[in-house]
Amino acid sequence: MIIYLRGLAEDLNAIETEADVQGAHQAVRAITEAAVRLRELAEAIAEKDWGLRDVFQAKADLAEVDSDYFRAMCPVDPDVFIRRHPQLFE
């Protein structure tokens, strides 16, 4: 998961560079923010040795903070990202 998140952040950086060249400043800002958040998530995951109890607690915390993302995890709903961040999929 950590390798995937870091790779995705790098891919976004490549897209960001291309968008910046084309002058799409709003898209660049959204892509930059997404890349930063992916790197932060990868580092947060890497910092801790996650056990099953930690996973359950993280899901409970997520349910309190963002019910849409929580519902996307039970069962998995990959379309949540398209709904929440459509500008990244244009």
Stockholm file with secondary structure:
# STOCKHOLM 1.0

chainA/1-90         MIIYLRGLAEDLNAIETEADVQGAHQAVRAITEAAVRLRELAEAIAEKDWGLRDVFQAKADLAEVDSDYFRAMCPVDPDVFIRRHPQLFE
#=GR chainA/1-90 SS CHHHHHHHHHHHHHHHHHHHHTTCHHHHHHHHHHHHHHHHHHHHHHHSCCCHHHHHHHHHHHHHHCHHHHHHBTTBCTTHHHHHCGGGGC
#=GC SS_cons        CHHHHHHHHHHHHHHHHHHHHTTCHHHHHHHHHHHHHHHHHHHHHHHSCCCHHHHHHHHHHHHHHCHHHHHHBTTBCTTHHHHHCGGGGC
//
